[in-house]
Amino acid sequence: MRSELPALLGGTPIRPDGPPPWPLPDPDVQTALYAAVASGAWGQYRGEHVCALEAELAAFHGVPHALTCATGTLAVEVGLRALRVGPGDEVAMAAYDYESNFLTVHALGAKPVLVDVRPDNWQLDETKLEAALTPLTKAVLCSHLHGGLVNVPAVLALARPRGVGVIEDAAQAPGAVLDGRPAGTWGDIGTLSFGGSKLLTAGRGGALLFADPALFQRAKGHLNRGVQQLAPLSELQAAALRPQLRKLHEATAWRAKRVRELFQSPPPLRATGGSGPGGVGLPFPPLAPLGAGPNLPAFYKLGLQYDPAAFGLSRELFAKALRAEGVAFDAGFKALHVGRSPSRFRAAGALDHAADAHARCVVLHHPVLSLAPADVRQVAEAVAKVYRYRDELNRPAPTPDPES
Ligand SMILES: *Cc1c(COP(=O)(O)O)cnc(C)c1O
């Protein structure tokens, strides 16, 4: 029957309305915004909401100090400045990371030193970090990506004795727990993003977290002397964020539960000789820790170690076919060393796993994970459907008949 075909071949999409919008409608955010308008708070430069949000971010994370700013990228820049990163310094970071972080290191005149990622979760490989550290190293920048968590305690064990500072970029992991502590509180400075697609969103925005009052003061000085005068967080942004932060624990637990369900009965793929996925789960390992323990991942994206050979479709065709089903899969990041002049970085050893992540990572965008279990099950159903039709999807489209 035609409607059973993959949507890419003319069938009916599994989720005809496509991926859910983000942010999802939230009456608490509406109420907070209405109240901020009614009270006049929305017209202030630095009123009750920005101050309260900073206090609430500090309390949520169990740290003494938090600062808000215009974007997560600016938070990373100010964090690096507070660690006194400048021209001629080196900053160690994963070769598979958010590109803006790489560009920010350059903007400060410093050189990124790229470290490979772990084969099991494609996060910064802490066992490869030591080889990257030199007398020029000023900071390590580590980002928790796609639901994965960097072993920041191990990073600190290497950095601290050398006087090297650690930035923990938790833009993709607000509400996550790493070894029993909130993500963003292990590093000397933690950073968050409130960008439009992020789990906590105000359309734009960012924040920094500090345990050390001296780093907090230095970061505050940089913000107040510089770009913060042009681009602080507004009262309305802060008012919209406060109710989201209050519900973050609950939302994180909900999404983590949905993700665990997605992996409950992964289907056998071609390698096992099966004719198709008999199970209902996703067939590729997640980058996130899903077991019980002192770690709770947060899913801005759900990253998977996609295997084109096992699935029988290129990564690009896989993502395209799933997007046609209304499920927001995409390729992951480009690795930072691929296609870039070697003069722009130093490689600390082989970067094979980062190249592998570059070639194979796929990510599911998070909004669907906030919906009902049945919605999330459709993600796995869509993957199973695309798998069933992999041969048809691989066939080149027929050339249109010039007569018709
Ligand atoms: C989104 C993001 C940021 C910051 O993004 P902004 O859009 O500048 O707020 C930083 N690091 C990572 C890993 C991100 O995903």
The ligand as a Tripos MOL2 file, in Angstrom:
@<TRIPOS>MOLECULE
LIG
   15    15     1     0     0
SMALL
NO_CHARGES

@<TRIPOS>ATOM
      1 C1         24.6900   26.3340   21.7950 C.3       1 LIG1
      2 C2         26.0430   26.0770   22.3480 C.ar      1 LIG1
      3 C3         26.8650   27.1020   22.8330 C.ar      1 LIG1
      4 C4         26.5010   28.5690   22.8750 C.3       1 LIG1
      5 O1         25.5940   28.9750   21.9690 O.3       1 LIG1
      6 P1         24.9620   30.4480   21.8740 P.3       1 LIG1
      7 O2         24.0910   30.3220   20.6870 O.co2     1 LIG1
      8 O3         26.0820   31.3940   21.6970 O.co2     1 LIG1
      9 O4         24.2050   30.7330   23.1370 O.co2     1 LIG1
     10 C5         28.0980   26.7650   23.3390 C.ar      1 LIG1
     11 N1         28.5190   25.4970   23.3570 N.ar      1 LIG1
     12 C6         27.7670   24.4820   22.9050 C.ar      1 LIG1
     13 C7         28.2800   23.0950   23.0050 C.3       1 LIG1
     14 C8         26.5050   24.7260   22.3790 C.ar      1 LIG1
     15 O5         25.7660   23.7030   21.9120 O.3       1 LIG1
@<TRIPOS>BOND
     1     1     2 1
     2     2     3 ar
     3     2    14 ar
     4     3     4 1
     5     3    10 ar
     6     4     5 1
     7     5     6 1
     8     6     7 2
     9     6     8 1
    10     6     9 1
    11    10    11 ar
    12    11    12 ar
    13    12    13 1
    14    12    14 ar
    15    14    15 1
@<TRIPOS>SUBSTRUCTURE
     1 LIG1         1 GROUP 0 **** ****
